[in-house]
Amino acid sequence: MRHSFLALLVLSLAACPECPSPGPGDAGGGGTTSSSSSSSGASGSSSSGVVGDGGVQDGGPSGGDGGTGCGPNTEGFGEPCGDCGAMLCNQQGELACADPGKNACDACGELDTSNGIVGRECGSCGIVGCADGGLATVCTGEHPPNACGGCLDFPDGKGPPDAGCSECNTGRWRCQVSLNDLSCWEGRGTDTSCGDCQRCIRYTADMSDLSQGAYILAGTRAIIEDVGADTDMGTSPTSTHVLTFDPLILGPGGAVMEGAIVFLSPSDRHDDPNAFALPEFFSAYDFGQPGDPVRQFHIDFDLDQMNYVIIYDGFLDQVVSRGELIPSSNP
């Protein structure tokens, strides 16, 4: 009987195409939703205000990102922010400043470093700088090196290397390890305590290795001599003595002794209250350079009470070498 009723219903619908479809329960109260009703709901023709865009309400912000509410139509999207950034949608679907910051040339945009990294050396004596509005690098200031191989001009009155120097012309200009300065090695004036131009060594000290071969090696000798007052030697009538290490034999750590200081002391302690620190660092004239074989230390105090040469490294807080002063037979 039920099947006969459904058959008649289908025939009547076919004969009347404009008749409305039966709603739920119209076919005998069975409660089954028809296929035409399901397709109608999927088409978005419901009166709920939901459109076929994944659930964004009509008139809401259209972000194009699955309904998170952030996109090109969001107020403020794309506006500049920070140094070089723009307001964009982040992974949380929120408007935030995406700012890569300025490049190494203090400009916005990717930096082309094919000509080098800013601030590094290039060529013989150049330094990498910025070009193209801060978007590229270029080698700047390139020029030939000086006669020692460095890139700075020598101080006035010094050089060239191996030329004679000092009043007695006993010295020779030697390149320092910085390659940008020279020392008048073994130069002297005529007014030493020994008279005329002969070498006037006052004290020597054989330096001990107190660092197990790391810094100052055995065989290094300190020499204190009176060189008189001489412009090339950097001495004056009230300060005519210099200390040199000749020879200076360095271990592998000798290149990291920028903070080491040379003391003259009446005892074997650098912190003796009557000890004197010499004015120059143990390193070369340029701070950060290793110990220099042509380094000269100027002495402007009385030597009579001094008995030891001590090299103390402040960074290590350690005495790395010590030698007892022995008076020379000359004079």
Protein Blocks (a to p, Z undefined) as FASTA:
>chain_A
ZZmmmmmmmmmmmmmmmbccddehkloonopacfklmmmmmnopacnopacehopaehia
cehnoonopafklghihpaehjllccdddfkopacdddebjafkopacdddfknopehia
ehjlpccddeehhpaccdehiacddfkopabdcdehiacehiaedjklpaccdddfklpa
ccdehiacfkbfnopjbdcdfbdcddddfegomlmgehiacddddebjafklopafklmb
ccddddddddfklmmmmmgccdddfbfcfklfkbccdfbdfbdfbghiacdfkbccddfb
dfklpcbdcdddfklopafbdcdddddfbZZ
